Amino acid sequence: MLEQFSFFGRELFLQGVNSSHSGNMSVRVGDRIFITRRGSMLSHLKEGDQVETGLQDDDSHITLASTEIKIHRAIYRETSALAVVHAHPPCAVALSLLEDEIRPVDTEGIYYFKVVPVLGADLTVGSDEVAEKLPLLLQNYKIAMVRGHGSFAVGQMLEEAFQWTSSLEASCRALLFYRLLSPQPKREGKVRW
């Protein structure tokens, strides 16, 4: 499993959706979760950077697990997901600061997502509020944004959750270019998006 985590962690970094020590991934196997270690470099995962812990209960490894463990557990309890990828895609994060939902304009984005919900929360990293609200969105969507923080994508395997993350960022880049290049009506000194 470490080989899969390493491959997709490196891809997330190379595609620019995570910085050197950001983001996390997990896989559910029965009542156990395998999740990246707190503060690990997803682009260079090594032995010890993958933590096994319980779906419901903490064990001795919990202190090493990602700070987002609470969110991952809630997603697994409330959805049929077997894999979760959390990333910080810059274009998607920027749009999440402006929108309550992201509506792609490119063909692939429309085909895959149609709309990506944006969840606003007072505290975003590992919070009870996100753990309570985000899984409800992911029951109906493949991926959702936490405003100003990042994306959470679900799948039956890491590759699927990675695909939604990568595709969302590509769609958000296209949307930002579209808005930048499309003619805007003139408004007394105001830019209209």
Order of alpha helices (4+ residues) and beta strands (2+ residues): alpha-beta-beta-beta-alpha-beta-alpha-beta-alpha-beta-alpha-beta-beta-alpha
